[in-house]
Amino acid sequence: MNTSQLFKKILLTVLAVLFSASVWAHGGAKGTDTDQCKFELEPDHWLHYTAYQPTAFPAQEFCANLPSEKEATILVFDYQDERYKNHSVEFEVTKEPEGTRVFFLEKAKHKKGTVELKMPNGVPEPGKYLIHITLVPDQGERKDVHMSFKAGGGPAMSNYTLIMYLLLGLGGLYVLYLYSAPFRKIVDQVIGKVKD
């Protein structure tokens, strides 16, 4: 097999991986859990969280970093457990470390399993915020869980974009390795030193 055929096969493999829908899905591969936008309400009972700023960033989802303050924001929570549809749940967003309330949704049962917190003016200033989710049972003790996010850091580069740049950079270095004898010599020397 000559070098150009090898390069074509590698390029096709990289493109297939890049554009495979299963690679970019929330939650990662079967049996693993890499979803950073969910958190545990109770042991083994989860809630998925997604933030949107639809006016400024209409096609993007956010999690722990919102690019803008004072921008219409929607926080969406999806129950990943049917049992919460019959529980009263309360939502609050506070500015930290002051603890100043910027949004509050009174306790209610959300039979659809999805809750949207619509904040038409977003958060008032850049900084750290805390989402408080409180389970309010008919009997027994309230349970409060928290998730933090930052707002106002400017448009965040998505993980997808970072991975794309990384893979393209590695592909470029590999092509350089294949076609540049001086570069190949340097890389081989470095690898030889690492092996020793």
N, C-alpha and C positions, 0 to 999 in steps of 0.2 A: 504494500500500500504506500503510495507516494505521499508527500507532505500536504499537498493541496487537498487530497481526498480525506486525510486525517483531520485537517483544519475544518473542512465542510461538515464532517460528522460531529466534531466537537461543537461547532457553531449551531448546528441543528439541535443538538442535545440541550445546549444552554437555552436556546429560544423556546424549546418545548417546555423546559422547567419554568422559565420566566412567565409564560403565558398559560400555565396550567392553573385552572380555577381552584383546584383543591389545595394548592400551595398557599394561596392568599386568603382562604376561608378563615373565619373566626374559629379559634379553638385548635388549629393545627391538625395533625394526623390523628387517625383513630387510635385511642388509647393514651393520647397525650393531652395536656391541657395548657395551652400557651396564651389563652385569652386574657389580656391584661385589663379588659373592660368589664370584669365581673367581680363580684365580691360576695362573701359568705354572710348571709343573714343569721343563720343558725348552722350548727355543724351539718355539713353535707346538703345544705339548702341554699341555693345561689340566686343572685339577681344580676342580670346583664344591664350594663349602662352604656349609653351612647349620647354624645352631645353634638348639637348642630348649631351653626350660625348661618342660617339659610340665605340671608340677604347678602352678606359679604362673601360667603364660601358655600354656594348652593349645592355643590356635589360632593362635599367632604364631610366625613365623620371624625369626631374628636373623642378623646377619652380623658387623659390626665392634664392636657394642655389646651386651653382655648386661646386662639390667636389674638382676639380682641376683647376689650372691655367696652361697655356702653354700646353693645351690639346685640340686636335681637338674638336670643339664645333659647334653644329648646333642649331640655334634658329628658331623655326617654329611658324608662326603666321597664325591662321585660322580666316577668317572673319566670324562672326556669323550673318552678315547682308549682303544681296546681293548687297546693294547699293554701297558698297566700291569697288566692282569689276570694277565700272566705274569711280572711283576717282583715281587720282594720289597720291601715298603715298611714303614717303621717310623714311628710317630707318637709325639710327645712334646709336652707342654704345660709351659711354664715361666713362673714369675712374674718379671717384669722390673722393674727392671734387675738384680736379684740373680741371676737365672738359676736359681732354685730349682725343681726338678722337682715338678710337682703331678699329672702323669699320664704314663704310658708304656705303649705297646702295642708289643710286640716285633715284629721283622720277620716278615712273612708275605705269602703271595700271596693276594690277594682276588679270587677267580675271578668273583664276582658283579659286581664293578665298583663296589660300594658298601661303605664302611667306616663303622661307627658306633662312636664313642668314647663310652662310657657312663660318666659321672662322677656317681655317686649323690649325692655331697656337693658337687658343683659345684667352684668355686674357693674357696680359703680366705678371701680378703679382697678388698676393692675394689682396682682398679688395672689396670695394663697386663699383658697376658699375650702369650706368643709360642707359636704352633703351629709345631713343627718337623716337616717331612715329609722323610724321608730315603729316597731310592731306593738299594736295596742290591742291585746286580747280582751275578750269579753270578761274573762276572769283571770286573775293572776297578775304577774309582774310585767311591766313594759320592758321592751328590749330595744336598746338604741345601738345602731352600728353606724360607722362613718366611712366616708371616702373623700379624699382630698383631690383638688385640682387647682391648677394655676391658670390665671387669665391675664391677657395683655402682653404676651411675649412675642407678638407678631406671628405671621403665618408660619406654622410649624411644618417642617419637612416630614412627610409621612414615612413610615417604616418601609413601605413599598418602594418609594423613591430612593431611599438610602440603599436598600438591597439592590435595586437596579443599577445605581452608580457603582456599587461595590463589584457586582458581577461584570459590568462592562469594563471596569478598570482591570479586574483580574483577567478578563478575556484579552484586553489590549496587551497586558504584560506577557501573556502566554504567546500571543502572535509575535511580539517583539522577541521573545525567547526563541521561537522557531526560526525567525528570519534574520536575526542579528547575532553573528558569531561572537562579537565582543561582549554583548549583553549576556549571552548564554554562558560564556566563560566566567563572567563575574558571578552569575547565579550558581553555577556548578561549584565554584570555589567556596561560596558562602555555605552551600549545602554540605560540602565536604568538611568544612570546619565544624558545622553543627553536629555531624555524625561522629566526629572524633571526640 
